[in-house]
Amino acid sequence: MSNWLYAGVRSAWLLAGLLSPASALCLMPAAGAQEASRESARPSESTEEMLKRFVDECVAITPGEGQFPKSFTIGGGDGPLALEPTEITLPASFRISRYEMTQELYELVMTRNPSRWQGRRNSVEMVSWLDANQFCQRLTTVLQTQKLIAANETVRLPTEAEWEYCCRAGSTTRFSFGDSAVRDGDRDNKASILDDYAWHTGNAAGNDPAVGVLKPNPWGLYDMHGYLWEYVQDSGTKPQSADESRDISPVNSAAKVIRGGSWRDHHSLLTSASRLSMPDHAMSDAIGFRCVIAVAP
């Protein structure tokens, strides 16, 4: 088995709870401790302020206008679930969360915080794909009631095509910042270039960070590489367009795609094309999500 394939399968087993995480378990990055402390010291916000901040922090993506290309090439990566390079045209504009979903907003909407690594502005984890979708449905209702989104808009998970489009941010390289994660002299799991943008096994040791501690990609989106794998709408092994709702899984409709790699993973799993498949009910402290706001089909 190749090193990449072994890493991908091992990561999937870890995430599904089929392999003991003892050898991979580590606390989250010390570099984020100071930032997380500052976040926890912020004045408390009202419910309305927190909801408005979430909407205001979303980034407007307008395919075909300005810096946003109308089409892009999805896939082209390595590994057992790699997609064949395919040109995809995105049919409509949308807004995407600048950050992975935080624990404070998840708890506000769902009245619970299941996360293993607790922190108000940390990414929420230990949630399933089903949980993430339920959250999106409830948040849609709340934001419409507060008139923070239009009546014809909905909060949902991004499609896989939307997710990779935003992760690449106009790039055609392995990462949004270039083809290489490492500098000369890096060994084993060290990736000095990637360290500026992503939490991975090479720099995840210490305290759990708040979202947005590291550098964003060219479109101002944080943690698209690493920190947590992120759920997308899609089932099976092929990407959907934003206007597709049919189940396209050739094997199991309960298998959902996760993207981007996590703090538990070697840097080779954090590329723009990296993807794994997980059961829709599985949970892990290495999986979270971010949301899209878009006009409902």
C-alpha positions in Angstrom: 0.0 0.0 0.0 1.4 3.4 -0.9 2.1 5.9 1.8 -0.6 8.2 0.6 -3.2 5.5 0.3 -2.3 4.2 3.8 -2.5 7.7 5.2 -6.0 8.2 3.7 -7.4 4.9 4.8 -5.9 5.3 8.3 -7.4 8.8 8.6 -10.8 7.5 7.5 -10.6 4.7 10.1 -9.6 7.2 12.8 -12.4 9.5 11.9 -15.0 6.6 12.0 -13.7 5.4 15.3 -12.4 2.1 13.8 -8.8 2.7 14.9 -7.6 3.8 18.2 -6.4 7.4 18.0 -3.9 6.9 20.8 -0.9 7.1 18.5 -2.3 10.2 16.7 -4.0 12.0 19.5 -2.5 15.4 20.3 -3.9 18.6 21.8 -4.4 21.5 19.6 -1.8 24.2 18.6 0.0 26.2 21.2 0.3 29.0 18.7 -3.4 29.6 19.0 -3.5 29.8 22.7 -3.0 33.5 23.0 -5.5 34.3 20.3 -8.0 31.9 21.9 -7.5 33.7 25.2 -8.2 37.1 23.6 -11.4 35.7 22.0 -12.7 34.3 25.3 -12.1 37.8 26.9 -14.3 39.6 24.4 -17.4 41.3 25.7 -20.4 39.0 25.5 -22.7 39.6 22.6 -26.5 39.6 22.4 -28.1 36.9 20.4 -29.0 39.4 17.7 -25.4 40.7 17.5 -24.0 37.2 17.2 -26.3 36.3 14.4 -25.7 39.5 12.6 -21.9 39.0 12.9 -22.2 35.5 11.4 -24.1 36.9 8.3 -21.7 39.9 8.0 -18.6 37.7 8.1 -19.8 35.5 5.2 -17.9 36.2 2.0 -20.0 36.9 -1.2 -18.9 34.6 -4.0 -20.1 35.8 -7.5 -18.9 33.4 -10.2 -18.2 35.2 -13.4 -17.8 38.6 -11.8 -14.7 40.3 -10.5 -12.0 38.0 -9.2 -14.3 35.0 -9.3 -14.0 32.8 -12.4 -17.3 31.4 -13.8 -15.8 27.9 -14.2 -12.9 26.0 -12.6 -11.4 22.5 -12.7 -12.3 20.3 -9.8 -10.3 17.3 -8.7 -7.0 16.1 -10.0 -5.6 15.0 -6.6 -4.1 11.7 -5.5 -5.6 9.0 -3.2 -8.3 6.4 -3.2 -11.2 8.9 -3.7 -9.5 11.3 -6.1 -11.7 12.9 -8.7 -10.8 13.0 -12.3 -10.2 16.6 -13.3 -13.5 18.0 -14.5 -14.4 21.6 -15.5 -17.4 22.8 -13.6 -19.4 26.0 -14.1 -21.1 27.3 -11.0 -24.7 28.4 -11.8 -25.3 31.1 -9.1 -23.8 33.4 -6.5 -23.8 32.5 -2.9 -22.2 33.6 0.4 -19.9 31.2 2.4 -18.8 31.4 6.0 -15.4 33.1 6.5 -14.8 30.6 9.3 -15.7 27.0 10.2 -18.8 27.0 12.4 -18.0 28.1 15.9 -19.1 26.5 19.1 -20.8 29.6 20.4 -23.1 29.9 17.4 -23.8 26.1 17.3 -24.7 26.2 21.0 -26.9 29.2 20.5 -29.0 27.5 17.8 -28.9 23.8 19.0 -28.8 24.5 22.8 -25.8 22.2 23.3 -22.1 22.0 22.6 -20.9 18.5 21.8 -17.3 19.5 21.1 -14.4 17.6 22.7 -12.1 20.7 22.6 -14.2 23.4 24.2 -13.9 27.1 23.3 -16.5 29.7 22.3 -14.7 30.7 19.1 -13.2 27.3 18.4 -14.7 25.2 15.5 -17.5 22.9 16.6 -16.7 19.2 16.2 -18.2 15.9 17.3 -21.2 16.6 15.1 -22.5 14.3 12.3 -23.5 15.2 8.8 -27.1 14.8 10.0 -26.4 17.2 12.9 -24.9 19.8 10.6 -27.9 19.7 8.3 -30.3 20.1 11.2 -28.3 23.1 12.4 -28.5 24.7 8.9 -32.3 24.2 8.9 -32.7 25.8 12.3 -30.3 28.6 11.6 -32.3 29.4 8.4 -35.5 29.8 10.4 -33.8 32.0 13.0 -32.1 34.3 10.4 -35.3 34.6 8.4 -37.2 35.5 11.6 -34.6 38.1 12.5 -34.8 39.4 8.8 -31.0 38.9 8.5 -31.5 36.9 5.3 -34.2 37.1 2.7 -37.3 34.9 2.8 -36.1 33.0 -0.3 -32.6 32.4 1.1 -31.5 29.3 3.0 -28.5 28.2 5.1 -27.0 24.9 4.0 -23.8 23.0 3.6 -21.8 23.9 0.4 -21.9 21.5 -2.5 -18.5 19.8 -3.1 -18.1 21.9 -6.2 -18.7 25.1 -4.2 -16.4 24.0 -1.4 -13.4 23.2 -3.7 -14.0 26.4 -5.8 -13.7 28.4 -2.6 -10.8 26.4 -1.2 -8.8 27.0 -4.5 -9.7 30.7 -4.5 -8.8 31.0 -8.2 -5.6 28.9 -7.9 -4.8 25.8 -9.9 -2.1 24.5 -7.6 -2.2 21.8 -4.9 -2.8 24.4 -2.2 -4.4 27.8 -2.5 -0.9 29.3 -1.9 1.1 27.1 -4.2 2.2 23.5 -5.0 4.4 22.9 -2.1 3.7 22.7 1.7 7.3 22.2 2.6 10.6 24.1 2.5 14.1 22.6 2.0 15.1 20.9 5.2 11.6 20.0 6.4 11.4 16.3 7.4 8.7 13.9 8.3 5.4 15.7 9.0 7.0 19.2 9.1 5.5 21.6 6.5 6.9 25.1 7.1 5.0 26.8 4.3 1.6 25.2 5.2 2.1 26.1 8.9 1.1 29.7 8.1 -2.3 28.6 6.8 -3.3 25.3 8.3 -3.3 23.1 11.5 -2.0 19.6 10.8 0.0 17.0 12.6 3.2 18.9 12.1 2.1 22.0 14.1 -0.9 20.8 16.2 0.4 20.5 19.7 -0.7 22.6 22.7 -4.0 24.4 23.1 -7.1 24.4 20.9 -7.2 27.5 18.7 -10.0 29.9 17.9 -11.0 30.1 14.2 -9.1 32.6 12.1 -5.8 32.4 13.9 -3.8 31.6 10.8 -3.6 33.2 7.4 -6.7 33.2 5.1 -6.7 32.1 1.4 -6.8 34.7 -1.3 -10.5 35.2 -0.9 -10.4 35.8 2.8 -11.5 32.3 3.9 -9.8 30.8 6.9 -9.0 27.1 7.7 -10.0 25.7 4.3 -6.9 23.6 4.6 -6.7 21.7 7.8 -8.0 22.4 11.3 -11.1 20.2 10.7 -12.4 18.2 7.8 -15.6 19.8 6.6 -18.8 18.2 5.5 -20.3 19.0 2.1 -23.8 18.3 0.8 -22.7 15.5 -1.6 -23.1 11.8 -1.3 -20.9 9.1 -2.7 -17.8 9.8 -4.8 -18.9 12.3 -7.4 -19.4 16.1 -7.0 -22.8 17.7 -7.4 -23.6 21.1 -8.9 -25.5 23.6 -6.7 -28.8 22.9 -8.5 -28.6 19.1 -8.2 -30.5 17.4 -5.4 -30.6 13.7 -6.4 -28.6 11.1 -4.6 -25.7 10.2 -6.8 -24.0 7.7 -4.5 -23.4 4.4 -6.5 -23.2 2.4 -3.2 -24.6 4.0 -0.1 -26.7 7.2 0.2 -25.6 7.5 3.8 -21.9 8.0 2.7 -21.1 11.7 2.7 -18.0 13.5 1.5 -15.7 15.5 3.8 -13.0 17.9 2.5 -9.8 19.7 3.4 -8.0 17.6 6.0 -7.6 18.2 9.7 -5.2 18.7 12.6 -5.0 14.9 12.9 -3.6 14.5 9.4 -0.3 14.6 7.6 0.1 17.6 5.4 -0.3 15.5 2.2 -4.0 15.2 3.1 -4.7 18.9 3.3 -4.6 19.8 -0.5 -7.5 21.6 -2.3 -8.5 18.3 -3.9 -8.3 16.0 -0.8 -11.5 14.2 0.1 -12.8 11.2 2.1 -16.1 9.6 2.5 -17.9 9.1 5.9 -21.2 7.7 7.1 -23.8 10.5 7.7 -24.1 9.6 11.4 -20.3 9.4 12.2 -18.8 12.0 14.5 -15.2 12.9 15.2 -13.2 15.7 16.9 -11.5 16.1 13.5 -14.7 16.9 11.5 -16.7 20.1 11.4 -18.4 22.3 8.8 -19.0 25.7 7.4 -22.2 27.1 5.9 -23.4 28.7 2.7 -26.2 31.3 2.4 -27.9 31.0 -1.0 -31.2 31.5 -2.7 -33.2 28.3 -2.3 -33.7 26.3 -5.5 
